[in-house]
Amino acid sequence: MDLALSKEKTDIARMLIRRRLGIEAAAGELEEQLSAAQKQKACLVETIKDQQLQYETLKARAETWQRRSENDSFVSVARSFSVDGRSGQIRDEEIELELIRRKQALAQDGAA
């Protein structure tokens, strides 16, 4: 650029100045982006540390609960207990009888 100015090549000097200013502006934008990315990285690192601590805490609590429940006779009996209180399946006949009863009750309520 100095050479172009000294030889009075103003068109070339303008072109070089335009390029230089463009490069400087782009470099400034990249520095801002880099700074923002570094700040975001630092925040993410902190978040990951916090979440890792929460994970480890929950994991320890779950392991403790599991050890306790394995040793707790009530919990082991409750796990083996059937939901309907019976060890076998409900028979189809029982379901049909209950269905008939409910239909009759509904019909009586509707007639009243």
Secondary structure, 3 states (H helix, E strand, C coil): CHHHHHCCCHHHHHHHHHHHHHHHHHHHHHHHHHHHHHHHHHHHHHHHHHHHHHHHHHHHHHHHHHHHHHHCHHHHHHHHCCCCCCCCCCCHHHHHHHHHHHHHHHHHHHHC
